[in-house]
Amino acid sequence: MTELEYKFTYDLLFKMIFTKHVKLLKSLVATLLNLAPDSIEQFEIRNAEIPPETLGDKFCRLDINMVVNGQRVDLEVQVDNAGDFPERSLYYWAREYSTSLQAGDTYSDLTKTIVISIVNFTMFGDYDGFHSEFHALEVNRHTQLTDKFCLHYFELPKLPVENLSKTDRLRLWLALFKAKTEEDLNQIEALEVEEMQEAISAYKTVTVTPEFKEIARLRQLAKINEASALAYAERKRNIIIAQNLLADGDSVERVVRMTGLTRKEVEELCLK
């Protein structure tokens, strides 16, 4: 098995592929929302750019924000589960929904807003399906409060990738995002579905461009710098804790256990 250096779930690659190949993005969004592609008359990407200065931001989010037939649609991939993703996605929805109100508009002019999240972790352990769709409903009558609220989650770990069918576009698209090896991509490509072949070709093209390689390098450098800064801050914190424990008369052995510092480092603090 040949591990892919970059996967479709790499948010930088995801954004570059689909903002540069709008036809593929339109097909993907239509499939995720269960729409006929020819029913989409208006399709506009609102944030195609990737500002270099944001790549080092801890909270950088490389989503794709669109207007689809007058509705706001936000699409992103999420690899890491920080434990608060439902709240985060609700925040993203609220931000998009609230900013659709322009000066002079009334609340009824607010635009239907849909957030689509493709996640590489399990969110709903009590449900076997890989797709969950949420609306604002009354808990007893299940009456819809408004049709302007919609959250979609696609959980890749639950996606069955055996016996892929060329007619099941949803599973094919998500199988691309789940692919981890060259062999996984070859399996999808062998089905000879035109848009899948185009997506894989776009993937291969983008990953060798100088633009992608440079932005990926800057992104990796930013992560290394962030990790180094966090490690330095943690070490400083542990030194302060060690100094306080020693001042209170704790033994060297206990300070080592409590702080993770080496015995030599703690003994040196005793001499200061």
C-alpha positions as CSV (number, residue, x, y, z in Angstrom):
1,M,0.0,0.0,0.0
2,T,1.3,3.5,-0.9
3,E,0.2,6.1,1.6
4,L,-1.0,9.3,0.1
5,E,1.3,12.3,1.0
6,Y,-1.8,14.5,1.0
7,K,-5.4,13.4,1.4
8,F,-8.6,15.1,0.2
9,T,-9.3,15.9,3.9
10,Y,-6.2,18.2,4.0
11,D,-8.1,21.4,4.2
12,L,-5.6,23.4,2.2
13,L,-5.7,20.9,-0.6
14,F,-9.5,20.6,-0.4
15,K,-9.9,24.4,-0.8
16,M,-7.4,24.7,-3.6
17,I,-8.9,21.9,-5.7
18,F,-12.5,22.9,-5.4
19,T,-12.0,26.7,-5.8
20,K,-9.9,26.1,-8.9
21,H,-12.3,23.6,-10.4
22,V,-15.7,25.1,-9.8
23,K,-17.5,22.5,-12.0
24,L,-16.3,19.8,-9.6
25,L,-17.4,21.9,-6.5
26,K,-20.8,22.4,-8.0
27,S,-21.2,18.7,-8.5
28,L,-20.0,17.9,-5.0
29,V,-22.4,20.4,-3.4
30,A,-25.3,19.2,-5.5
31,T,-24.6,15.6,-4.4
32,L,-24.2,16.4,-0.7
33,L,-27.4,18.4,-0.8
34,N,-29.2,15.8,-2.9
35,L,-29.9,18.3,-5.7
36,A,-30.0,17.8,-9.4
37,P,-26.9,19.6,-10.8
38,D,-29.0,21.3,-13.5
39,S,-31.3,22.7,-10.8
40,I,-28.5,25.0,-9.6
41,E,-28.8,28.2,-11.5
42,Q,-26.8,30.5,-9.2
43,F,-23.4,29.3,-7.9
44,E,-20.9,31.7,-6.5
45,I,-17.8,31.2,-4.3
46,R,-17.5,34.0,-1.8
47,N,-14.1,33.3,-0.4
48,A,-11.9,31.6,-3.0
49,E,-8.7,33.3,-1.7
50,I,-6.3,31.8,0.8
51,P,-4.7,34.8,2.6
52,P,-1.1,33.8,3.5
53,E,-1.2,35.8,6.7
54,T,-3.9,33.5,8.1
55,L,-2.0,30.2,7.6
56,G,-0.2,30.6,10.9
57,D,-3.4,31.5,12.8
58,K,-4.4,28.7,15.3
59,F,-8.0,29.2,14.3
60,C,-7.5,29.3,10.6
61,R,-10.4,27.7,8.9
62,L,-10.1,26.8,5.2
63,D,-13.8,26.5,4.4
64,I,-15.5,27.2,1.1
65,N,-18.4,29.7,1.4
66,M,-20.9,29.9,-1.4
67,V,-24.2,31.3,-2.6
68,V,-26.3,28.6,-4.2
69,N,-29.6,29.6,-5.7
70,G,-29.8,32.5,-3.2
71,Q,-28.9,30.3,-0.2
72,R,-25.7,30.6,1.8
73,V,-23.8,27.3,1.9
74,D,-20.6,26.7,3.8
75,L,-18.6,23.6,3.2
76,E,-15.6,22.4,5.2
77,V,-13.6,19.3,6.1
78,Q,-12.5,18.6,9.6
79,V,-9.9,16.0,10.6
80,D,-9.4,16.6,14.3
81,N,-12.0,16.2,16.9
82,A,-11.5,18.8,19.6
83,G,-14.7,17.7,21.4
84,D,-16.7,20.9,20.7
85,F,-17.4,20.5,17.0
86,P,-21.2,20.6,17.2
87,E,-20.9,24.0,19.0
88,R,-18.3,25.2,16.5
89,S,-20.4,24.3,13.5
90,L,-23.5,26.0,15.1
91,Y,-21.3,29.1,15.6
92,Y,-20.3,29.0,12.0
93,W,-23.9,28.8,11.0
94,A,-24.9,31.7,13.2
95,R,-22.2,33.9,11.9
96,E,-23.1,33.2,8.3
97,Y,-26.8,33.6,8.9
98,S,-26.5,36.8,10.9
99,T,-24.2,38.5,8.3
100,S,-26.7,37.9,5.5
101,L,-28.8,40.7,6.9
102,Q,-28.0,43.9,5.0
103,A,-28.7,47.5,6.0
104,G,-32.4,48.2,5.3
105,D,-33.4,44.5,5.4
106,T,-36.0,43.0,7.7
107,Y,-35.5,39.8,9.6
108,S,-37.6,38.0,7.0
109,D,-34.9,38.8,4.5
110,L,-32.4,36.7,6.3
111,T,-31.0,34.0,3.9
112,K,-31.4,30.3,4.4
113,T,-28.0,29.1,5.6
114,I,-26.6,25.6,5.3
115,V,-23.4,24.3,6.9
116,I,-22.0,21.1,5.5
117,S,-19.2,19.4,7.4
118,I,-17.3,16.4,6.2
119,V,-15.6,15.0,9.3
120,N,-12.9,12.3,9.7
121,F,-14.2,11.2,13.1
122,T,-17.3,9.8,14.6
123,M,-19.7,12.3,16.0
124,F,-22.8,10.3,16.7
125,G,-21.9,7.0,18.2
126,D,-25.5,5.9,18.7
127,Y,-26.2,6.1,15.0
128,D,-24.8,3.8,12.3
129,G,-25.5,6.1,9.3
130,F,-22.8,8.3,7.9
131,H,-25.1,11.3,7.1
132,S,-27.0,13.4,9.7
133,E,-29.1,16.4,8.8
134,F,-30.4,18.8,11.5
135,H,-33.2,21.3,11.3
136,A,-35.0,23.5,13.9
137,L,-37.9,21.4,15.0
138,E,-40.4,21.5,17.9
139,V,-39.5,18.5,20.1
140,N,-43.0,16.9,20.4
141,R,-44.8,17.9,17.2
142,H,-41.6,17.9,15.1
143,T,-43.0,21.1,13.5
144,Q,-40.3,23.1,11.7
145,L,-39.7,26.5,13.2
146,T,-38.0,27.8,10.1
147,D,-36.6,26.4,6.9
148,K,-33.5,28.7,7.2
149,F,-31.6,26.5,9.5
150,C,-29.8,23.4,8.3
151,L,-26.6,21.5,9.4
152,H,-25.3,18.5,7.5
153,Y,-22.6,16.1,8.9
154,F,-20.9,13.4,6.9
155,E,-18.9,11.0,9.1
156,L,-16.2,9.4,7.0
157,P,-15.3,6.6,9.5
158,K,-18.8,5.2,9.0
159,L,-18.7,5.3,5.2
160,P,-18.7,1.8,3.6
161,V,-16.2,1.7,0.8
162,E,-16.7,-1.9,-0.3
163,N,-18.5,-2.6,-3.6
164,L,-18.6,1.0,-4.7
165,S,-21.1,1.6,-7.4
166,K,-20.6,4.1,-10.2
167,T,-24.3,5.2,-9.8
168,D,-23.9,6.1,-6.1
169,R,-22.4,9.5,-6.4
170,L,-22.6,10.4,-2.7
171,R,-20.6,7.4,-1.6
172,L,-18.1,7.9,-4.5
173,W,-17.5,11.6,-3.5
174,L,-17.1,10.7,0.2
175,A,-14.8,7.7,-0.7
176,L,-12.5,10.3,-2.3
177,F,-12.3,12.1,1.0
178,K,-11.8,8.8,2.9
179,A,-9.0,7.6,0.5
180,K,-5.7,7.1,2.3
181,T,-3.6,5.2,-0.3
182,E,-2.9,5.3,-4.0
183,E,-4.8,2.0,-4.3
184,D,-7.9,3.6,-2.8
185,L,-7.8,6.3,-5.5
186,N,-7.1,3.7,-8.2
187,Q,-10.2,1.7,-7.1
188,I,-12.4,4.8,-7.5
189,E,-10.7,5.8,-10.8
190,A,-11.3,2.3,-12.2
191,L,-15.0,2.8,-12.1
192,E,-14.6,5.2,-15.0
193,V,-17.0,7.8,-13.6
194,E,-16.1,11.1,-15.4
195,E,-16.4,13.5,-12.5
196,M,-14.4,11.1,-10.2
197,Q,-11.6,10.9,-12.8
198,E,-11.7,14.7,-13.1
199,A,-11.4,15.1,-9.4
200,I,-8.5,12.7,-9.1
201,S,-6.8,14.4,-12.0
202,A,-7.3,17.8,-10.3
203,Y,-5.8,16.4,-7.1
204,K,-2.7,15.2,-9.0
205,T,-2.4,18.5,-10.8
206,V,-2.8,20.7,-7.7
207,T,-0.4,18.7,-5.4
208,V,2.6,19.3,-7.8
209,T,2.1,23.0,-8.3
210,P,4.7,25.4,-6.8
211,E,1.8,27.4,-5.4
212,F,0.4,24.5,-3.4
213,K,3.9,23.3,-2.3
214,E,4.8,26.8,-1.0
215,I,1.6,27.3,0.9
216,A,1.8,23.8,2.3
217,R,5.4,24.6,3.4
218,L,4.3,27.8,5.1
219,R,1.4,26.0,6.8
220,Q,3.7,23.3,8.1
221,L,6.2,25.9,9.3
222,A,3.5,27.8,11.1
223,K,2.4,24.5,12.9
224,I,6.0,23.8,13.9
225,N,6.5,27.3,15.3
226,E,3.2,27.1,17.2
227,A,4.2,23.7,18.6
228,S,7.6,25.1,19.6
229,A,6.0,28.1,21.3
230,L,3.6,25.9,23.2
231,A,6.4,23.6,24.3
232,Y,8.4,26.6,25.5
233,A,5.4,28.1,27.4
234,E,4.8,24.7,29.1
235,R,8.4,24.3,30.1
236,K,8.4,27.8,31.6
237,R,5.2,27.0,33.5
238,N,6.7,23.7,34.8
239,I,9.8,25.6,36.0
240,I,7.7,28.1,37.9
241,I,5.7,25.2,39.5
242,A,8.9,23.4,40.4
243,Q,10.4,26.5,42.0
244,N,7.2,26.9,44.1
245,L,7.2,23.3,45.1
246,L,10.9,23.4,46.1
247,A,10.2,26.6,48.1
248,D,7.5,24.7,50.0
249,G,10.0,22.0,50.9
250,D,8.9,19.2,48.5
251,S,11.5,16.6,47.6
252,V,13.3,16.5,44.3
253,E,11.7,13.2,43.4
254,R,8.2,14.6,43.9
255,V,8.9,17.7,41.9
256,V,10.2,15.6,39.0
257,R,6.9,13.6,39.2
258,M,4.7,16.6,39.3
259,T,6.4,18.7,36.6
260,G,7.9,16.3,34.1
261,L,11.3,18.0,34.4
262,T,14.4,15.9,34.6
263,R,16.1,15.3,37.9
264,K,19.1,17.2,36.7
265,E,16.9,20.2,35.8
266,V,15.3,20.2,39.3
267,E,18.6,19.8,41.1
268,E,19.9,22.8,39.2
269,L,16.9,24.8,40.4
270,C,17.8,23.9,43.9
271,L,21.1,25.6,43.5
272,K,19.6,28.9,42.4
